[in-house]
């Protein structure tokens, strides 16, 4: 099933989607494409910043958030006869992307595959940030034959710590569940409203996280509500997009088109250089 418009609609300079293909333009399925694969907190944004500073010609496509707004949430709102408007809550956005995936196997990969490109404006490599989960990368590996995949990886504990260290309004999940002051005594993430965290993280990791919050729960400076919100983001993403399954699929089914980088072991500048060397 295709999701297209009767007329090509602009997505950005030299980018569109829908029918017909403008004269001289190409489907993104036929052009060199570099796709970053990874969930929130693995270092995609930092790596991209370094990559754009390289001498290699890379054109950054609208990112996952933008394409979700334009090609997924906007499409579903239009389908339901609702006004097209922003959706900021992460769990609500996950609900939209799950529904889109039910309509179009591949989810975000399907939306990406609908893009049209003006090669005169974008003659080099296109870069997309990014795909997640086995279903998305499997679809992309099949319908985007010119694509290469860079899997950026980091443990869940590191991802939470990185989320706690950045100020991004997008990292927001609304909740009315009250925080209890018994986390330190119970030594569980359930005590701050995240019971799933006690199975996702090891007991040692749970204690590391709890010590990040301010007294009396811990010895750090983080509000319990803030830790809960970041944990819920990581848990929701893992529930929707298993990063290990995505990595396994690509390394087994498309090894010659896949580069895996552990961002806890490789600095962003070195990761960017590895990518440049790989696509040369």
Steps between C-alpha positions, in 0.01 A plus 500: 500500500636840405441822685529775241340826406341592168753784468857514619525683831813677618678360804807725477731658241536249218284247686138396451266203512200383305415474131609585241879508525613850389702509179866422564436376855557147634349271755713477813506127432750562219749739664791450745357511851662472843258400778583531868342225707455546873265600779503816711823565687740292289678809363342556159478880525859541617628267229301687236646832610848361452407337172373827355835662578685249285613584149282226354179624334210393720148643484299455818137408432216614728546286809273237648303752703428717197398209277286363781321835524454540125461151356367295793312705761372752247389220269312318777335818626388577146377142460288542815362835390681680781689829483869454435677611815818421695512203737770545765439220749739215424258220585229654281751525216591133551129415469484682165811330366372157610176563313683619190711185508181293505386680185838501328751224583834661565352801677751784481694313233189503281458875552867556417474290184231734366734799478597653167836670449631767262855375423599846375451634854622185680777344290682311776407264780171555677494434874194403701468498879373241545337156508424278800412137557521189286180564302615842381852398403381180331258700285769758419757237406255365244347817349804731522769303315744794490483554877775429749432470872699634794386336824583717802477309826518571873373316811164608643664632819723729295202615295310603814804683633539686170132594497535640850789714381323673213222756482274396215134598514427197285600267786167537673244248618199625692389313811282568801637214712635639829858435603543320831789573733587137565735427210813482712336272756349269240803511267267472200407714203139398565512737796534793261230370268704290253447132590619381158839651575568240767499227234674701227796600720719286725482555879832686485375723219178568694703620797718714271189667363339550840813666633467765228190648663513753780461409868328328667480250213860535390811715520473681165328809364233354271130539581330157527241614243780578253659158539162335459432689176835401347459139606155487342643627171763225492247233599239614246760498224621153591140381502448637148846466346738231621848640420669162533259340249571779251876455535477122467284523187735739320822323594357167387293601196692801366851480652671666203268801538522532878745674734455456878647756741496477880473866605622423851832383353534735201490880527270691265784645292652154447159350424441764233841428346426127497179573309677724249772240440236228461301675228802617298 
